[in-house]
Amino acid sequence: MESACYGRPPYILSRRAYSFAMAANHPVPKFIRRLMPSASEEELQAATETFLQYMGLVRRIYERITLERMEADSASRKSRDTLKDVQPDV
């Protein structure tokens, strides 16, 4: 499933581009049609938008976890460097 925006899936887009992609009328992915065979086109479109919103949430969670890990690694390195400076060589 690719968005009309830049030919990439919406969860890879920046937040600004993702908002633009959300406003566009997306084709309904095949897996949603298979999950909801008797749904109307409006219901399928709503399910598609809900799925894209969910993918945006997953992306934001991933970005936050990645950032927190990078910050923790950076703080850990700083504390190790400080300890090396304070401890005398044996």
C-alpha positions as CSV (number, residue, x, y, z in Angstrom):
1,M,0.0,0.0,0.0
2,E,1.5,3.3,-1.0
3,S,0.2,6.8,-0.5
4,A,-0.3,9.2,-3.4
5,C,2.2,11.4,-1.6
6,Y,5.8,10.8,-2.9
7,G,5.1,7.1,-3.7
8,R,6.0,6.0,-0.1
9,P,3.9,4.4,2.6
10,P,2.4,7.1,4.8
11,Y,4.2,5.9,8.0
12,I,7.5,6.8,6.4
13,L,6.4,10.4,5.6
14,S,7.1,13.4,7.8
15,R,4.3,14.5,10.0
16,R,3.4,17.4,7.7
17,A,3.4,15.2,4.6
18,Y,1.5,12.5,6.5
19,S,-1.2,15.0,7.3
20,F,-1.5,15.9,3.6
21,A,-1.6,12.2,2.7
22,M,-4.4,11.6,5.3
23,A,-6.5,14.3,3.6
24,A,-6.2,12.6,0.2
25,N,-8.7,9.9,-0.9
26,H,-6.7,6.7,-0.7
27,P,-7.4,3.5,-2.6
28,V,-8.6,0.8,-0.2
29,P,-5.9,-1.8,0.4
30,K,-6.7,-5.4,-0.7
31,F,-6.4,-6.8,2.9
32,I,-9.1,-4.4,4.1
33,R,-11.4,-5.5,1.3
34,R,-10.8,-9.1,2.3
35,L,-11.4,-8.4,6.0
36,M,-14.6,-6.5,5.2
37,P,-16.1,-8.1,2.1
38,S,-19.7,-6.8,2.6
39,A,-18.7,-3.3,3.6
40,S,-19.8,-0.3,1.6
41,E,-17.1,1.9,-0.1
42,E,-17.6,4.6,2.6
43,E,-17.0,2.0,5.3
44,L,-13.9,0.7,3.5
45,Q,-12.6,4.2,3.1
46,A,-13.2,4.9,6.8
47,A,-11.3,1.7,7.7
48,T,-8.5,2.7,5.4
49,E,-8.2,6.1,7.2
50,T,-8.3,4.4,10.6
51,F,-5.6,2.0,9.5
52,L,-3.4,4.9,8.3
53,Q,-3.9,6.8,11.6
54,Y,-2.9,3.7,13.5
55,M,0.2,3.3,11.4
56,G,1.0,7.0,12.1
57,L,0.7,6.2,15.9
58,V,3.0,3.2,15.6
59,R,5.5,5.4,13.7
60,R,5.4,8.0,16.5
61,I,5.9,5.4,19.2
62,Y,8.9,3.9,17.3
63,E,10.4,7.4,16.9
64,R,10.0,8.2,20.6
65,I,11.5,4.9,21.7
66,T,14.4,5.4,19.3
67,L,15.0,8.9,20.6
68,E,14.9,7.8,24.2
69,R,17.4,5.0,23.6
70,M,19.8,7.4,21.8
71,E,19.5,9.9,24.7
72,A,20.1,7.1,27.3
73,D,23.1,5.9,25.3
74,S,24.5,9.4,25.2
75,A,24.0,9.9,28.9
76,S,25.6,6.6,29.6
77,R,28.7,7.5,27.5
78,K,29.0,10.8,29.3
79,S,28.9,9.2,32.7
80,R,31.5,6.6,31.7
81,D,33.8,9.4,30.3
82,T,33.4,11.4,33.5
83,L,34.3,8.3,35.6
84,K,37.4,7.8,33.5
85,D,38.5,11.4,34.2
86,V,37.9,11.1,37.9
87,Q,39.5,7.6,38.6
88,P,43.2,7.5,38.7
89,D,45.1,5.1,36.5
90,V,46.2,2.0,38.2
